[in-house]
C-alpha cells in the first residue's frame, strides 16, 4: 500500500498529538453535559476510538452509516442513510464525529436530519477539514487539521474500502483512482 501513497501529510505521532488536544478541548467544553458522540461510519472509527480515549467526561456513543460517495472520489450529492441511530437523542448534547469535512453535503444533511429529533445541541468534530471543496454552508466546531484539495487516505479514510488501516494520513497517487 505504501507504494500507492504520493506523500504522507500527517504522521501517526502528529495525529495522536492533535487528537489529544481536541479531546482536552471537548472535555473542557462538555464537562457535566454527558454528550452523545455520533460516529459517521465507516471513516470515523479509528479517529473516534482515539478521540474518546482523550475525552474525560461521562458520555455515550452511537453510530450512523451515511454516504454521498459510493466507491467514487467525489460526492454524488445524494445522501443515503444505511444505518440510523439506535437511541433517542432528544435533550442530549450531540457531537457528530466525522473523518473529513469535504463538500459538506453529507454533514449538512445529517445535521438537519438529527436536529428534528430535538437534541439540546449539535456540534461537529472532524479530523480533517478541506474547505476548498465546500459545497454546503457548514463548518466544524472542532477540527484537527486543514488539508489541501487532494485525495487523502489512511487512519480510517479510504478509497473503495481500502487504505483505512494505514497508521498515517497520506495523499493517494492519482493513477490509483483514475484507472
N, C-alpha and C positions, 0 to 999 in steps of 0.2 A: 504493500500500500504506500509506503514512503516514497516510492518512485513516482507516484501519481500526484505528489504534493509539490507545487511550484516553490513555495516558501512557507515557513512557519510564522504566523502572526503573533500568537500568544503561547508561551511555553506552559508546561504543567505548573511550574512554580509561580508564574505570573497569574495564572488562573486562580490558584489557591489563595494567593495574597489578596487579590481583588474581591474574591467571594467572601473572604473573612471580613473585609471592610464593609461589604454590603450587608452581611449578617449582623454586624455590630450596629449599623445604621437602622436596620429593621428592628432589632432588639430595642434600641432606644425609642423608636417611634411607636412601637406596638406594646410596650410594657403595660400589663394589666388589660389588654384588649382581646386576648385569646383569638387571634386571627385564624382563618382557614386558608391554607395555601392550596391553590387550584393549579395543578400542573397540566400543561398542554402537551400531550403525548404526540409523538414519541421523543421528540428532540430535547425536551426539558429534563429527562430522567437523570442524567449524570449531574447536571447543574443543580437541580432541585435537591438531590440527595446531599450534595456537598453544602449547599446553602443552608438547608435545615439543620445540619450539624453545627452551623455557625450562628444560629438564631437561638437565643436563650430566653424564650418566653413560652408559656403554655400555648399550644396551637394544635390544630388538626390539619389533615390534608385529604385531598381528593384529586381525581384526575378526569380530564376530558380528552377526547380524541377529536381534533378539529383540523381540517386541512383545506388549503386552496391551491396546493401544488401538484398533487398526484405524484408521478415519477419524473416530472419535469424540473426545470431550473428556474422558472418564473411562475408567478401566481396566475392561476386561471381566472381569478376574480370571483369564482363560485365557491362559497364556503360550504363545507359539508361536515356535519357533526355525526361522528360514528360511535361515540361513547359520551353519554351525558353524566352529570354529577349523580352520585348515589345518596347524597344527603341534602337537607334543606339548608339554604344559606340566608334565609330571612333574619334580619337583625345582626348578621355576622359581618365582621370586617374581612373582606375577601382580598387576597393577594394573588393575582394571576402570575404564574411563573412560566416564562417563555424562553426558549433558547435564543431567538433572534427576532428583532423587530425590523422588518424589511419593508414591504409595501404598506404594511399596516392594515391591510384588508381583513385578515383573519382576526387580529386583536380588536379592531374597531367593531366588527360584527359580534365577537364574543363578549365584549364589554356591554354592548347594548342588550344582547341576549340574556346576560346574567342580571342586568340592572332591573329587569321587570320582576325579578324574584325578591325584591325589597331587601337587599343587603344594607347594612349600616354604612358601608363604604366599599369601593373597589379601587385597588391600586394595581399597578403593573410593575413587575421586576423582570428585566430581561438581561441575559448575559451579554448579548451583542446588540448594538443599535446601528442600523445602516440608513441614516436619514436621507441620503442622496436618492434612494429608491422609493421614498414615501409617496403613496397614492391616496392615503386616507389621513384625515386630521386626527392624529393620535400620537401621544408620546409616552415614554415610560416614566414612572415615578422614581424608579431605581434602575440604573443602567451600569453594567460592568465596563464595557469598552465600546467606543465608536469604531466602526470598521468602514473601510473603503468599499467601493462598488466592485466586489469580486465575489466569486462563488467559494464560500468557506465551508469546510467540513471538519469533523473531529469533535471530541468531547460531547457527543450526543447528536451533533449536526450531521446530516447525511446527504448523500447523492444516491438516489434509487436504493435506499435502505442500507447502503454500505458506508464505511468510514466512521461510523458512530463510535467505535471502540478506540480511536486514536486518543492518546492522553493529552494532546495539544490541539490547537485550532490552526489550520493552515489553509492556504489558497489551493484549490484543486486546479490542476492544469486543464486548460480549455479543451485540449484534444481528448480528454477523458469523457467529457459530457457532450461533445459536439460530434460524436461518432454516429 
